[in-house]
Amino acid sequence: MTTQTRFLGNPSGVGTAFRGPTDTDGVPESIAGYTVLRCIGQGGMGSVFEVRHDVLGKHFAMKLLSDSLRENTEAIDRFRSETLALGKLEHPNIVVASDAGVWMGRPYLVTELLQGQDLASRVSEKGKLDRELALSITLQLVEALNAAHSSGYFHRDIKPSNVFLQHDGKTKLLDFGLVRSESNHALTRINCFMGTLDFVAPEQASNASQAGAASDIYSLGCTLIFLLSGAVPFPDKQYPSMTAKLRGHLQDMPEWLNHAASEHPEWLVDLIRSMIAKNPSDRPASCEAIKTTLESRCFPAKPMDQATSPARNHPMSNSIFKMTGAAIIVASCACFYAFSDNRQTVLDRNSISVTSSPISDAEPQGTDNDVVLRPIDEKASTEKTTSSRSATHAKEKTLPIGSTQNASGISFQGLQFGQSSKNQPSSISTKDTRRK
């Protein structure tokens, strides 16, 4: 998480309320249960280290207030404000805080350790970003800022070095050291410059207490120009001093916008112009409005219909549909065959008797596939069995394993199958009839 501001035209000592020494002296090998491994960044109020938790063995990033500011009440209060803000904000594009405390009178903040590179270093090494990547990053930042603004927090230091691009493409917003709470103005002094010179909004440069959501939108617009062009909106060559840069933010439009239309669509140039408008009321009303524009222009949602449904177009899905249909047809045929023969099913607690005989007019009749359930009378069952034996042809049959042959037919462990006499009526009906 390297912070590079000098090449962005930021004079030494300008950019934040505190620009303390970036020393690493006085830092031991262990701090509050964390082993210090290396220094990975330095800022206005302290340094950032990679640390390892002594119990979990997991690596984190630890921000520690500079030793020279341990007696500075305002610096300590501001550090605590950042800690409270990150403790309350939960969003995929905002760095996650996991621990905080005080060590030797110096507050510290522990956050997740990110793998990747901040955008200032990325552009410095590889040049400007392609439009698709730049807009993807901007959309993620808009969502992060929208979450912060909805919770009443304003970042006030949006710039490339505070935006981290991870290896997986996810963007994280860092460093809430200048955050202002909507409900607390105590830490913002009147007529105090606060921010980073190359990306600060005009009203914030004049009076930091006026900075709000519109100020973050302005700084985001300047950051987007940096990502697309590889240079700050008001470069050192044309604006060599602090006064000249402030004049540029207050009065001028970046020269890059004059020829940006040759590389980028008109709607994008118009969006950037609106984001860096001098008057806050001329900027987009909210981050949500910017998000809507970006999503509609760059990342439109594709409706899921029958023509584009993956389930319908996938080869495996088509095979499954065909196999399911075939199985249903086979099952239907089997059921039809099983019930097509005129059969009467009679159930009781101990046996099941299936008889086949002509349908008697004395009983309610139904279709060939109707089934009637009747209780079995023991005496009647004995008579039917005798009649069935006399009517059955003397023909040898091979019995299945586990079955026995008796006077009533074939029995399977409590299930009995035999044929009734021809005199026994066989009623095939869905009606529930009982013998009187």
C-alpha positions as CSV (number, residue, x, y, z in Angstrom):
1,M,0.0,0.0,0.0
2,T,2.5,2.6,-1.1
3,T,1.5,6.2,-0.9
4,Q,3.1,8.3,-3.6
5,T,1.9,12.0,-3.7
6,R,5.0,13.9,-4.8
7,F,4.8,12.9,-8.5
8,L,1.1,13.9,-8.4
9,G,2.1,17.5,-7.9
10,N,1.5,17.5,-4.2
11,P,4.1,19.7,-2.5
12,S,5.7,18.3,0.7
13,G,3.7,19.2,3.8
14,V,0.5,19.7,1.9
15,G,-2.4,17.3,1.5
16,T,-3.6,16.5,5.0
17,A,-4.2,18.3,8.2
18,F,-1.1,16.6,9.7
19,R,2.1,15.7,7.9
20,G,4.1,14.1,10.7
21,P,7.5,12.5,10.2
22,T,7.4,9.1,8.4
23,D,9.9,7.5,10.7
24,T,9.8,3.9,11.8
25,D,11.9,4.4,14.9
26,G,10.5,3.4,18.2
27,V,8.6,0.5,16.7
28,P,9.5,-2.8,18.4
29,E,9.1,-6.2,17.0
30,S,5.8,-6.8,18.7
31,I,2.8,-4.5,19.3
32,A,-0.2,-5.5,21.3
33,G,-0.1,-9.2,20.4
34,Y,1.0,-8.6,16.8
35,T,4.5,-9.2,15.4
36,V,5.7,-6.4,13.1
37,L,7.1,-7.7,9.8
38,R,7.7,-4.7,7.6
39,C,6.6,-1.1,6.8
40,I,4.3,-1.0,3.8
41,G,3.2,2.6,3.8
42,Q,3.5,6.0,5.3
43,G,0.9,8.8,5.7
44,G,0.3,12.1,7.3
45,M,-0.4,10.8,10.7
46,G,1.7,7.7,10.9
47,S,2.9,4.5,9.3
48,V,1.3,1.3,8.1
49,F,3.0,-2.1,8.8
50,E,2.4,-5.6,7.8
51,V,1.9,-7.6,11.1
52,R,1.1,-11.1,12.1
53,H,-1.3,-12.0,14.9
54,D,0.6,-14.0,17.5
55,V,-2.2,-16.4,18.2
56,L,-4.1,-16.7,14.8
57,G,-1.0,-16.5,12.7
58,K,-2.9,-14.4,10.2
59,H,-1.4,-11.3,8.5
60,F,-3.0,-7.9,8.8
61,A,-2.2,-4.3,8.1
62,M,-1.6,-2.0,11.2
63,K,-1.8,1.8,11.0
64,L,0.1,3.4,14.0
65,L,0.0,7.0,14.9
66,S,3.4,8.8,14.6
67,D,5.4,9.0,17.8
68,S,5.7,12.7,17.3
69,L,1.9,13.1,17.5
70,R,1.2,11.1,20.6
71,E,0.7,14.4,22.5
72,N,-1.4,16.0,19.8
73,T,-5.0,15.9,21.0
74,E,-6.4,16.8,17.6
75,A,-4.4,14.1,15.8
76,I,-5.5,11.5,18.3
77,D,-9.1,12.5,18.0
78,R,-9.0,12.4,14.2
79,F,-7.4,8.9,14.4
80,R,-10.2,7.8,16.6
81,S,-12.7,9.2,14.2
82,E,-11.3,7.1,11.4
83,T,-11.4,4.0,13.6
84,L,-15.1,4.7,14.5
85,A,-16.0,5.3,10.9
86,L,-14.4,2.0,9.6
87,G,-16.0,0.2,12.6
88,K,-19.5,1.2,11.4
89,L,-19.1,1.0,7.7
90,E,-19.5,-2.4,6.1
91,H,-19.2,-2.6,2.3
92,P,-17.4,-4.9,-0.1
93,N,-15.5,-1.9,-1.5
94,I,-14.4,-0.4,1.8
95,V,-11.4,-1.7,3.7
96,V,-12.4,-3.9,6.6
97,A,-11.3,-3.0,10.2
98,S,-10.7,-5.9,12.6
99,D,-9.0,-4.4,15.7
100,A,-8.0,-1.2,17.3
101,G,-6.4,0.0,20.5
102,V,-3.6,2.1,22.1
103,W,0.0,1.1,22.4
104,M,2.4,3.2,24.5
105,G,0.1,6.2,24.1
106,R,-0.2,5.7,20.3
107,P,-3.5,4.6,18.8
108,Y,-3.4,1.8,16.3
109,L,-5.9,0.5,13.8
110,V,-5.7,-3.1,12.3
111,T,-7.4,-3.8,9.0
112,E,-7.4,-6.6,6.4
113,L,-4.1,-7.0,4.5
114,L,-4.8,-6.4,0.8
115,Q,-2.9,-8.0,-2.1
116,G,-2.5,-5.7,-5.1
117,Q,-1.5,-2.1,-5.7
118,D,-2.9,1.3,-5.1
119,L,-3.9,3.2,-8.3
120,A,-1.3,5.9,-8.0
121,S,1.5,3.3,-8.1
122,R,-0.3,1.4,-10.8
123,V,-0.5,4.3,-13.2
124,S,3.0,5.5,-12.3
125,E,4.4,2.1,-13.4
126,K,2.1,1.1,-16.2
127,G,0.5,4.3,-17.5
128,K,-3.2,5.1,-17.9
129,L,-5.8,2.5,-17.6
130,D,-8.1,1.3,-20.4
131,R,-11.6,2.8,-20.3
132,E,-13.4,-0.4,-19.3
133,L,-11.1,-1.0,-16.2
134,A,-11.2,2.7,-15.2
135,L,-15.0,2.7,-15.3
136,S,-15.3,-0.6,-13.5
137,I,-13.1,0.9,-10.7
138,T,-15.2,4.1,-10.7
139,L,-18.4,2.2,-10.4
140,Q,-17.1,0.3,-7.3
141,L,-15.9,3.6,-5.8
142,V,-19.3,5.2,-6.4
143,E,-21.0,2.3,-4.5
144,A,-18.5,2.6,-1.6
145,L,-19.1,6.3,-1.4
146,N,-22.8,5.9,-1.6
147,A,-22.7,3.6,1.4
148,A,-20.5,6.0,3.3
149,H,-22.7,9.0,2.5
150,S,-25.9,7.1,3.4
151,S,-24.3,6.5,6.8
152,G,-23.5,10.2,7.3
153,Y,-19.7,10.0,6.5
154,F,-17.8,12.0,4.0
155,H,-14.3,10.8,3.0
156,R,-12.8,14.2,1.9
157,D,-9.6,12.6,0.6
158,I,-10.5,10.7,-2.5
159,K,-7.4,10.2,-4.7
160,P,-5.6,7.4,-6.5
161,S,-3.3,6.5,-3.7
162,N,-6.3,5.9,-1.4
163,V,-7.8,3.4,-3.9
164,F,-6.5,-0.1,-3.9
165,L,-6.9,-2.5,-6.8
166,Q,-6.6,-6.1,-5.7
167,H,-5.4,-9.0,-7.9
168,D,-9.0,-10.3,-8.3
169,G,-10.1,-6.9,-9.7
170,K,-12.0,-5.8,-6.6
171,T,-11.5,-2.2,-5.5
172,K,-11.1,-1.0,-1.9
173,L,-11.4,2.5,-0.6
174,L,-8.7,3.2,2.0
175,D,-7.6,5.9,4.5
176,F,-10.5,7.6,6.3
177,G,-8.1,9.8,8.1
178,L,-9.9,13.0,7.1
179,V,-13.4,11.6,7.4
180,R,-16.1,13.9,8.6
181,S,-19.2,12.8,10.3
182,E,-22.4,14.6,9.4
183,S,-23.3,14.8,13.0
184,N,-19.9,16.0,14.3
185,H,-18.1,19.1,13.0
186,A,-15.8,19.5,16.0
187,L,-12.7,18.3,14.3
188,T,-13.0,20.6,11.3
189,R,-11.5,24.0,11.8
190,I,-12.9,27.0,10.0
191,N,-10.9,28.2,7.0
192,C,-8.6,25.2,7.3
193,F,-7.2,23.5,4.1
194,M,-7.7,19.8,4.3
195,G,-7.3,17.3,1.5
196,T,-4.9,16.5,-1.3
197,L,-4.1,19.5,-3.6
198,D,-4.5,17.8,-7.0
199,F,-7.9,16.3,-6.2
200,V,-9.5,18.7,-3.7
201,A,-12.9,20.3,-4.4
202,P,-13.0,24.1,-4.7
203,E,-15.3,24.5,-1.7
204,Q,-13.2,22.1,0.4
205,A,-10.0,24.1,-0.5
206,S,-11.7,27.3,0.7
207,N,-13.2,25.8,3.8
208,A,-13.0,22.2,4.8
209,S,-16.0,22.4,7.0
210,Q,-18.1,22.8,3.8
211,A,-17.0,19.5,2.3
212,G,-19.7,17.0,1.9
213,A,-21.0,14.4,-0.6
214,A,-20.6,16.8,-3.5
215,S,-16.9,17.3,-2.6
216,D,-16.3,13.6,-2.7
217,I,-17.9,13.5,-6.2
218,Y,-15.6,16.3,-7.4
219,S,-12.5,14.4,-6.1
220,L,-13.8,11.2,-7.8
221,G,-14.1,13.1,-11.1
222,C,-10.5,14.2,-10.8
223,T,-9.4,10.7,-10.0
224,L,-11.3,9.4,-13.1
225,I,-9.4,11.9,-15.2
226,F,-6.1,10.6,-13.8
227,L,-7.0,7.0,-14.5
228,L,-8.0,7.8,-18.1
229,S,-5.2,10.2,-19.0
230,G,-2.4,9.2,-16.7
231,A,-2.0,12.8,-15.4
232,V,-3.7,14.9,-12.8
233,P,-6.3,17.4,-14.0
234,F,-4.0,20.4,-13.4
235,P,-0.4,19.2,-14.1
236,D,2.7,20.7,-12.6
237,K,3.9,22.0,-15.9
238,Q,0.9,24.4,-16.4
239,Y,0.2,24.8,-12.6
240,P,3.6,24.7,-10.9
241,S,2.6,26.2,-7.5
242,M,0.1,25.6,-4.8
243,T,-1.6,28.8,-5.6
244,A,-1.8,28.0,-9.3
245,K,-3.3,24.6,-8.6
246,L,-5.9,26.1,-6.3
247,R,-6.8,28.7,-9.0
248,G,-7.2,25.8,-11.5
249,H,-9.7,24.1,-9.2
250,L,-11.6,27.3,-8.6
251,Q,-11.7,28.7,-12.1
252,D,-10.4,26.4,-14.9
253,M,-11.6,23.2,-16.6
254,P,-8.9,20.6,-17.2
255,E,-7.3,20.9,-20.7
256,W,-7.6,17.2,-21.1
257,L,-11.4,17.5,-21.5
258,N,-10.9,19.6,-24.7
259,H,-9.6,16.6,-26.7
260,A,-11.1,13.7,-24.6
261,A,-14.0,13.4,-27.0
262,S,-11.7,12.0,-29.7
263,E,-10.9,8.9,-27.4
264,H,-14.0,8.6,-25.3
265,P,-17.8,8.7,-25.9
266,E,-19.5,12.0,-25.5
267,W,-21.7,10.9,-22.6
268,L,-18.6,10.0,-20.5
269,V,-17.0,13.4,-21.2
270,D,-20.2,15.1,-20.2
271,L,-20.4,13.0,-17.0
272,I,-16.9,14.0,-16.0
273,R,-17.6,17.7,-16.7
274,S,-20.6,17.5,-14.4
275,M,-18.7,15.8,-11.7
276,I,-16.0,18.5,-11.6
277,A,-18.4,21.4,-11.9
278,K,-17.2,24.4,-9.8
279,N,-20.6,24.9,-8.2
280,P,-21.5,21.9,-6.0
281,S,-25.2,22.2,-7.0
282,D,-24.3,21.6,-10.7
283,R,-22.8,18.2,-9.9
284,P,-24.7,15.0,-9.9
285,A,-27.2,15.0,-7.0
286,S,-25.7,11.9,-5.5
287,C,-23.4,8.9,-6.1
288,E,-26.5,6.9,-6.8
289,A,-27.2,9.1,-9.9
290,I,-23.6,8.4,-11.2
291,K,-24.1,4.7,-10.6
292,T,-27.3,4.7,-12.6
293,T,-25.5,6.4,-15.5
294,L,-22.6,4.0,-15.5
295,E,-24.7,0.9,-15.2
296,S,-27.0,2.0,-18.0
297,R,-24.2,3.0,-20.3
298,C,-21.4,0.5,-19.5
299,F,-22.9,-2.5,-17.7
300,P,-26.6,-2.9,-18.8
301,A,-28.4,-5.8,-17.2
302,K,-29.3,-8.6,-19.6
303,P,-32.8,-9.9,-19.2
304,M,-33.2,-13.6,-18.7
305,D,-35.7,-14.9,-21.2
306,Q,-36.3,-18.2,-23.0
307,A,-33.9,-17.4,-25.8
308,T,-31.0,-16.6,-23.5
309,S,-31.7,-18.8,-20.6
310,P,-28.6,-21.0,-19.9
311,A,-30.9,-23.8,-18.6
312,R,-32.6,-24.1,-22.0
313,N,-29.5,-23.7,-24.2
314,H,-27.2,-26.0,-22.2
315,P,-26.7,-29.4,-24.0
316,M,-26.8,-31.3,-20.7
317,S,-30.2,-29.6,-19.8
318,N,-31.6,-30.7,-23.2
319,S,-30.5,-34.3,-22.6
320,I,-32.1,-34.3,-19.1
321,F,-35.4,-33.0,-20.5
322,K,-35.4,-35.8,-23.2
323,M,-34.6,-38.5,-20.6
324,T,-37.3,-37.3,-18.2
325,G,-39.9,-37.3,-21.0
326,A,-39.0,-40.8,-22.0
327,A,-39.2,-42.0,-18.4
328,I,-42.7,-40.5,-18.1
329,I,-43.9,-42.2,-21.2
330,V,-42.5,-45.6,-20.1
331,A,-44.1,-45.3,-16.7
332,S,-47.4,-44.3,-18.2
333,C,-47.4,-47.4,-20.5
334,A,-46.5,-49.7,-17.5
335,C,-49.4,-48.3,-15.5
336,F,-51.8,-48.7,-18.3
337,Y,-50.8,-52.3,-18.9
338,A,-51.0,-53.1,-15.2
339,F,-54.5,-51.9,-14.8
340,S,-55.8,-52.8,-18.2
341,D,-56.7,-56.4,-17.1
342,N,-60.0,-56.5,-15.2
343,R,-58.8,-57.1,-11.6
344,Q,-60.4,-56.6,-8.3
345,T,-58.1,-55.7,-5.4
346,V,-59.3,-56.6,-1.9
347,L,-57.4,-55.6,1.2
348,D,-57.5,-56.4,4.8
349,R,-54.9,-56.4,7.6
350,N,-53.4,-59.8,6.8
351,S,-53.8,-60.5,3.1
352,I,-54.3,-59.2,-0.3
353,S,-56.4,-61.2,-2.7
354,V,-56.5,-60.4,-6.5
355,T,-59.3,-62.0,-8.4
356,S,-60.3,-62.0,-12.0
357,S,-63.9,-62.7,-13.1
358,P,-66.6,-61.3,-15.2
359,I,-68.3,-58.2,-14.0
360,S,-71.6,-58.9,-12.3
361,D,-74.7,-56.8,-12.8
362,A,-75.5,-57.1,-9.2
363,E,-72.6,-54.9,-8.2
364,P,-71.9,-51.2,-9.1
365,Q,-69.8,-51.2,-12.3
366,G,-67.1,-48.9,-13.4
367,T,-64.5,-48.8,-16.1
368,D,-61.9,-51.4,-16.6
369,N,-59.4,-49.4,-14.7
370,D,-61.5,-48.7,-11.6
371,V,-60.4,-50.3,-8.3
372,V,-62.6,-51.1,-5.4
373,L,-61.3,-51.8,-1.9
374,R,-63.4,-54.1,0.3
375,P,-62.9,-55.7,3.7
376,I,-62.6,-59.5,3.6
377,D,-65.0,-61.7,5.4
378,E,-63.1,-64.8,6.7
379,K,-66.0,-67.2,6.0
380,A,-66.5,-65.8,2.5
381,S,-62.8,-65.9,1.9
382,T,-62.7,-69.6,2.6
383,E,-65.6,-70.3,0.3
384,K,-63.9,-68.3,-2.5
385,T,-60.6,-70.1,-2.0
386,T,-62.3,-73.5,-2.4
387,S,-64.1,-72.4,-5.5
388,S,-60.9,-70.9,-6.9
389,R,-59.0,-74.2,-6.5
390,S,-61.7,-76.1,-8.4
391,A,-61.7,-73.6,-11.3
392,T,-57.9,-73.4,-11.6
393,H,-56.2,-75.5,-14.2
394,A,-53.8,-78.1,-12.9
395,K,-50.7,-76.4,-14.2
396,E,-47.3,-76.5,-12.5
397,K,-45.8,-73.1,-11.8
398,T,-42.3,-72.1,-10.7
399,L,-42.6,-70.2,-7.5
400,P,-40.4,-67.2,-6.7
401,I,-37.8,-67.5,-3.9
402,G,-39.3,-66.8,-0.5
403,S,-42.9,-67.8,-1.5
404,T,-45.1,-70.8,-0.6
405,Q,-47.9,-72.6,-2.3
406,N,-51.1,-73.2,-0.3
407,A,-54.7,-73.7,-0.8
408,S,-55.4,-70.0,-1.4
409,G,-52.6,-69.4,-3.9
410,I,-49.2,-68.0,-3.6
411,S,-48.2,-66.2,-0.4
412,F,-45.4,-63.7,0.2
413,Q,-44.9,-63.1,3.9
414,G,-48.4,-62.0,4.7
415,L,-49.5,-61.2,1.1
416,Q,-51.8,-63.7,-0.5
417,F,-52.6,-64.0,-4.2
418,G,-55.3,-66.4,-5.5
419,Q,-58.2,-66.5,-8.1
420,S,-61.8,-66.3,-7.2
421,S,-64.5,-68.4,-8.7
422,K,-66.5,-67.3,-11.6
423,N,-69.5,-66.9,-9.4
424,Q,-67.7,-64.3,-7.3
425,P,-68.6,-60.9,-8.8
426,S,-65.8,-58.7,-9.6
427,S,-66.7,-55.0,-9.3
428,I,-64.2,-52.6,-10.7
429,S,-65.2,-49.2,-9.4
430,T,-63.8,-46.3,-7.5
431,K,-66.8,-46.3,-5.2
432,D,-66.2,-47.5,-1.6
433,T,-68.7,-50.4,-1.4
434,R,-69.0,-52.8,1.5
435,R,-70.7,-56.1,1.9
436,K,-73.7,-56.0,4.1
